[in-house]
Amino acid sequence: MLALLLLLLSAGGAALAFALTKPGPRLLVLGVVSVAHLSIVGVLWRGPSASALNGWLAVDSLGLVILTLVSVLFAAVVTYAVGFLREESPRGGRWFAGCLLGFLAATTLVCVSQHLALLWVGMETTTLTIAPLVYHRHDRRSLEAVWKYLMLSSLGIAFALLAVFLVATAQPVSSGSRPLMFHDLLTNARQLDRQWLRAAYVFALTGFGTKMGLAPLHSWKPDTYGEAPSLVSALMSGALTSCAFLGLARFTAIVFAAGLDDFARPLLIAFGLVSLVVATAFIIGQSDLKRLLAYSSVEHMGLLVLGLGIGGAGAFGSILHVLNNGVAKGMLFLTTGNMVLATGSSAAADLRGLLRARPVSAALLLVGLFAVTGSPPFGLFVSEFAIVSGAVREHHVWVAVALLTLLSVIFVGIGGMLLGVVFGARTAGVDENPERESAWLVAGPLALAAIVLVLGVYIPGPLRLTLADAARLLGGSAP
């Protein structure tokens, strides 16, 4: 029932935000819903909750990991929004708050849905709620970005819908299982028509891969992340893409349970490596910080599907990497937002020398550099190490070698830009008043930095058990 309560809370909050006419109460609604959502998710970690709507809504281990990420990230973004709205008032504040809460409701639906069609509805709703936030500046560049995002996302979600239809076709009428229910599909996977299931998985990988931003379906990411407000980019890179990964993981679990590992694994490994190669090519020589983070997101989406394709410890590393990447990307986009507020630009040339002008944000950027490139002692080092060790254990040594080579090049590319921004010669246009760096603007990214650091040195027991259970669902195991 807690799953239904989470949905009602976030959807009710969105409706209330649309109804309120004054900005103060709207901000209060954002804060109250965020805290309540995070508290209920915390209760879910204490033990299993009863399902709702005849089993259509429930929280399993895989959904709980992504739901926790969404809730934590949303709380950090709402904290940041207090400072952001003091610096920049978006046009249509009612839509801004309402769509933020609508996005929380949509991502919550994706996480708690145990029915493939309902999961698809949640993914489609994320597109409709995030698009107005991307277009909040109402200029030509943001219009182009949101248009490209809507076109490609609609194409992807159409492929995902076809995948749902094909799974329904693959499910025999006489099996006695409920149509499109995830648990029933897993239990009776061997009875599914294998040809229809293969076709469904190709469409699911293409559809959800487009929403994740896997290469070569990633072209919406650089423009959308570049034009959206940084707090929206944080939600898209940390929550939206993780929900798309969850959708793909549901289909992957069914295909693996049906015994089609040999069909699915090469596809996942191929998409993962292509994404890493494309991300590496565009990260080198990149001149815009937000576009750099967009290509870094392409890289990490590639790592996620690569871990799934490898299996074994790689699957465990993939689930842990969803968590680490979402937190680290959220921190980096919020920190970048502080720099954009200071300079009005995200171009690296306009941000140089920020260590003196914005010391806390500059320090967070350095933390983000080492975190997002998988350096110790941060969480991404642990998850990337699990994926690499999984590749070696599963006899994909050439994949491990290629992965380490590409990650080394990416480290050099990202490091070159971020070190220049922090330590480079000062830019004349930078406002050198550290007092402008308000507590509201740095509290969220500081909390996220602490989380990604803790996950690098210690994984709590309940989290480790949940990750291991989710990995088993995907044909993997704990290292």
Disulfide bonds with the S-S distance in Angstrom:
none
